[in-house]
Amino acid sequence: MVQLICCICIAAITASDQLIKIAVLNSKLVQGDTLTLIKDILQLRYVENTGAAFSLFSDKTELLSVFTAIILLVGFVLIFTNKIKSKIVLASVVMLMGGGLGNLIDRVYRHFVVDYIEVLFVDFAVFNFADCFVTVGEFVLVGYLVYDIVKDFKKGRLNGNGK
C-alpha cells in the first residue's frame, strides 16, 4: 500500500510539472522572454537549460539523463523493497523522484529542461516546479540525516560509549 501511495505521489508531482511546462511552452515565450507576475518579486523567464542546477554540466544532457535514471531506479528499488523505514526519508525520496522524473522527461524528449521561475529580489538561477521538489527533498533528507547523526552521537556519549 505504501508503494502505491509513493507511486501516486511521484506521478502527481511529475504530471503537475509537465503540465506547467506545457503551459509555459504554449505561452509563446521564446528563450529569454519574460512575463512579470509580481513587480520586483517574481517573473516568468523562459530558459532552455541543457545542464543541471545553475546550468552546471551544460550540454551534458545524456550524462545527466543516465545519472537521473540510475537515481530513480535506486529510489524505486528502495521503495519497493521496503528499505526506507523513516516516513520523513520516504517523503524526501518521493519528492526527489517526482522532481527528478519531471526533469528527466524534459531531457529525454526535449533535450533540455524547461525553466521558467525567476525570483527578482535575489540573484538566483531560473528554475522550475520539479526543481522545487528536488531542492526540498534534498534539504529534508540532509536535515534528517544530520539530525540522526547528532542524535546517535549524543546517545553514544550519554551511554558512555563515546569519548
N, C-alpha and C positions, 0 to 999 in steps of 0.2 A: 504493500500500500504506500509506503514511504517513497519507494522508487517511482510509482505512478505520479504522486504529487510533485516530486522533483522534476520529472519529465514535463509535466503540465506547466510548471513554473518556468522552466527553461524555454519551452515552446512559446509561452506568453511573452517573455522578455524578447526573444528573438523576433517573433511576429510583430510586436509593437515597434521594435527598432526598424524592421524592414518597411513597415507601413509609413513610418515617419520619413524614412529616406526616400521612399517612392513619392511622397507628397513634396519633398524638397526638390527632387528631380523633375517633377511635373510643374514646379513653380516657375519654370523658365529662367531661373537664376543661372548664370554661367560662372565659370571659375573666377573667384574673387569678388563677384557681385555681393552686395549687402542689402539687407532689409531691416531697418530699425524696428525693434519691438518695444523696448523701453529706453527712451533717450538717455544716453551716457551710462547705461547699465547693461543692456543686453541687445544683441542683434543676431540676425542670421547672416552668415557669410559662407557661401558655397565654396568648398575646397575638396579637390580630389586628392586624397592622401595616399601615396603609394608606399608609405612607410608605416611605422608603428607610432606609439605615443610621441608627441613632439617631433614628428617626422623622422624619428630615428630609423635607420635601415631603409631609407628612401630607395625606391626602385628594387627592393628585395622582396617583392610580393610572393614569389614562390616559396622562398625560405620561411617567411612569416606564416604562410598558409600551412606548410608542413609542421612547423613548430606548434601552431594553434591546434591543428588536427590531433597531434600527439597529446597535447594537454587535455583536449576534450575527451579523447579516448581514455586517458588515465582517470579523468573525472567520472566518466560513465562506469568504468571498472570499479572504482571506489564506491560509487553509489550502489551498484547492483550486487556487490559482494558484501555490503553492509560493513565496510571497513571504517566508516565515519560514524563515531558514536556521539559526538557532540552536535547538538542541534545548531549551535552557532557556526561551527565549522561547515556543517552541511549547507546551511543557508548561504554562507560565503562562497562555497564551491558552486552552488546553483547560480548565484549572481555572476560569478566569473565565467561559468559555462554559457549562460544566456547571452551575456555581452560578447564573449569570445566567438560564439557561433554567429551572432549577427554580423560581426566584422569579417569573419571567415567567408560568409556568403558573399559579401562585397568583393573580397579579394579574388575569389574563385570566378564569380560571374561578371564582375565589372572591371577587374584588375586594378582596382583602387578602392579605398574606403571613403564613403561619403561623410564628410564632416560639415557641420553647419552651425553649431552653437558657439557664439563668441561673446565672452563677458568683456565689458569695456572699462570697468572700474579697476581692473588689474591687468598687467601684461601677462597674458596666458595664451596657450595654444587653442586653436579652434578644435572642437570635439563633437561627439555625437551621443545619442541616448545609450548606445551599447557601451561606450567608454565610461559613462557614469556608473553602470553596473559593475564593470571590471574594476574601476577605481574603488568603489565602496566595498566590493567583495574582497579586494586585496587589503584594504585598510582594516576591515573587520577581522580577516584571517590573521594578519600580522599582529593586531591588537590582542586577539585571543591567545596567540602563541606566546607573546611576551608576557601576558598575564599568567599563563600556565607555567612558564619557566620560572617566573618570580615566585609564584605560589609553591612550586616544588622546591625551589631553593630555600625559601623560608621554612617549609615543612622539614627539610633536611637539617637545618640549623636548630630548629626547636626540638627535634628528636635526638640531638647530639650526634648526628651523623655527619654534619658539616664542620668545617674549620672556620 
